[in-house]
Amino acid sequence: MEELKILQKTERLREARWWEAEPGGRVHCYLCPRHCHIHPGQAGFCFIRTNQDGRLYSLGYGAPAALQVDPRSGAFAACSTGRCAATGLEIRL
């Protein structure tokens, strides 16, 4: 059976920030309080950060899932999930 490729090399694909490499190809993601230790080919608890060949990538970079317009100023903000996966708190940019 052929391996499912969820990570596609595109212009929007960016290496994640706030992580460290570990022995055996694992990575330690410390973006949220969960501090996931992610094995190669797997994703973290949030399913938005994935380990590909010992490097951590963010699958949601440049792809907002929600937009908010401030009626007072007409400005808008975007976020990739709208809520923190670890705490459930609302994210505002």
N, C-alpha and C positions, 0 to 999 in steps of 0.2 A: 504494500500500500504506500502511495506517495505521501510525503509529509505535507501537512497543511501550512501554507505560508501566509501568516497574518501580517508580516512585516514586509512591505513593498518599498523598494528604494525609489523615492520620489523627491521632488524639490522641497516639499514640505516636511519630509522626515528629518528630524533633528535629534541629535544625541541629547539625552536628558541631563539635567543638572542635579546636584545633591545626591551623589552615589559614590561608592568605592568598590573596587574590584576585590574579590575574595578568592582563596584557593579553590581549584577545581572548576573554574569558569563561572562560579556564582558571583552575584553582585549584591551589595548591601545598599538598599534605597532608604535614605533617611529624610525624605520629603515630608512625611507625616509621622505622627507618633507610633504607627504600627511597625516601622523599621523592618520592612520585608527583606528577607534573604532569598533572592530569586535565582533559581537554577536556569541553565541555558535552555532556551526555547519556551520558557514559561513567563507568565505575567504576574505582577504583584496583586495584592488584594483589590486594588482599584481597577484592575484590568486595563489601565491606560498606559502603564509603563511595562515594557517587556525586555527581557534579556536576550540579546542576539549575539552569539559568539563572544560572550564575556563583556559586552558593552550594553548599557541601558539606554533604551530609546523611548521617547514619549510619542504615543500614537495619536494624541489629540492636538499636537502643535499646529496652529494655524487653522483649526476647524472648530469654531465656536458652536456650542449647542444651544446657547441662549443669548438674546440681546435685550438690553433694557434701555428705554428712553426716559430721560429725566424731563418731565414736562415744564419745569421751571427754566431750564437753560437750553433744552433741545439737544443736549449732548447724549451720547449713548455709550454703553459699556458692554463688553462681551466677556463671557466666561465659558470654559470648556465643559463644566459639569453643573455649575450652579450651586452645588453643595459639596462640602468636604467629605470624602469617603470615610474618613476615620471618625469624625466628630458629628457629622450631620449638620454642621453650621453652614449658613448661607454664605456664599463667596461673592463679594462685590469688588469690582475693579475700579 
